[in-house]
Amino acid sequence: MIENDWFVKNLADITNFNILKAYTKESTALGASLVSGIGIGYYKGFDNIKSLTNMSNKLQSTIDKNLRKKIIENWHNAVQKTIEMAD
Protein backbone atom coordinates (compact mmCIF):
# COMPACT_ATOMS: atom_id res chain seq x y z
CA MET A 1 0.00 0.00 0.00
CA ILE A 2 2.74 2.43 0.90
CA GLU A 3 4.09 2.42 -2.66
CA ASN A 4 0.77 3.73 -3.97
CA ASP A 5 1.12 7.51 -3.60
CA TRP A 6 -2.56 8.08 -4.47
CA PHE A 7 -3.71 5.72 -1.72
CA VAL A 8 -1.37 7.20 0.89
CA LYS A 9 -2.32 10.78 -0.03
CA ASN A 10 -6.03 9.93 0.28
CA LEU A 11 -5.37 8.21 3.59
CA ALA A 12 -3.68 11.39 4.85
CA ASP A 13 -6.58 13.51 3.58
CA ILE A 14 -9.30 11.36 5.16
CA THR A 15 -7.60 10.73 8.50
CA ASN A 16 -6.07 14.22 8.75
CA PHE A 17 -2.78 12.61 9.81
CA ASN A 18 0.67 13.25 8.40
CA ILE A 19 1.97 10.01 6.93
CA LEU A 20 5.68 9.29 6.67
CA LYS A 21 6.68 7.02 3.82
CA ALA A 22 9.63 4.76 4.48
CA TYR A 23 12.37 3.95 2.00
CA THR A 24 12.09 0.33 3.09
CA LYS A 25 9.46 -1.53 1.09
CA GLU A 26 9.15 -4.21 3.76
CA SER A 27 8.45 -1.81 6.61
CA THR A 28 6.26 -4.30 8.46
CA ALA A 29 9.06 -6.85 8.67
CA LEU A 30 11.55 -4.19 9.70
CA GLY A 31 9.18 -2.87 12.36
CA ALA A 32 8.55 -6.35 13.74
CA SER A 33 12.26 -7.06 13.99
CA LEU A 34 13.00 -3.73 15.68
CA VAL A 35 10.21 -4.19 18.23
CA SER A 36 11.51 -7.72 18.85
CA GLY A 37 14.93 -6.18 19.48
CA ILE A 38 13.36 -3.94 22.12
CA GLY A 39 11.54 -6.93 23.60
CA ILE A 40 14.73 -8.95 24.10
CA GLY A 41 16.66 -5.94 25.39
CA TYR A 42 18.91 -5.45 22.34
CA TYR A 43 17.58 -1.88 22.07
CA LYS A 44 16.62 0.11 25.17
CA GLY A 45 13.52 1.66 23.61
CA PHE A 46 11.94 3.33 20.63
CA ASP A 47 14.23 6.35 20.86
CA ASN A 48 17.18 4.03 20.18
CA ILE A 49 15.73 2.70 16.92
CA LYS A 50 14.56 5.97 15.32
CA SER A 51 17.91 6.40 13.59
CA LEU A 52 17.56 2.95 11.99
CA THR A 53 14.53 3.97 9.94
CA ASN A 54 14.68 6.36 7.00
CA MET A 55 11.66 8.20 5.69
CA SER A 56 11.47 9.19 2.04
CA ASN A 57 8.77 11.84 2.35
CA LYS A 58 5.87 13.10 4.40
CA LEU A 59 2.36 13.28 3.01
CA GLN A 60 0.00 15.79 4.59
CA SER A 61 -3.69 16.39 4.27
CA THR A 62 -4.55 19.18 1.85
CA ILE A 63 -8.36 19.04 1.93
CA ASP A 64 -10.52 21.25 4.12
CA LYS A 65 -12.45 19.85 7.06
CA ASN A 66 -15.85 20.22 5.35
CA LEU A 67 -14.77 18.09 2.40
CA ARG A 68 -13.23 15.53 4.77
CA LYS A 69 -16.47 15.40 6.75
CA LYS A 70 -18.51 14.89 3.54
CA ILE A 71 -16.21 12.08 2.32
CA ILE A 72 -16.50 10.26 5.66
CA GLU A 73 -20.28 10.79 5.73
CA ASN A 74 -20.59 9.35 2.21
CA TRP A 75 -18.48 6.36 3.21
CA HIS A 76 -20.69 5.68 6.25
CA ASN A 77 -23.79 5.92 4.03
CA ALA A 78 -22.29 3.47 1.53
CA VAL A 79 -21.43 1.00 4.30
CA GLN A 80 -24.95 1.27 5.74
CA LYS A 81 -26.53 0.64 2.32
CA THR A 82 -24.29 -2.38 1.82
CA ILE A 83 -25.34 -3.78 5.20
CA GLU A 84 -29.00 -3.21 4.36
CA MET A 85 -28.58 -5.06 1.05
CA ALA A 86 -27.13 -8.05 2.89
CA ASP A 87 -30.13 -8.32 5.23
Summary of the structure (lengths in Angstrom):
residues: 87
radius of gyration: 18.0
end to end distance: 31.7
largest distance: 52.0
contacts: 182
relative contact order: 0.16
helix: 61%
strand: 10%
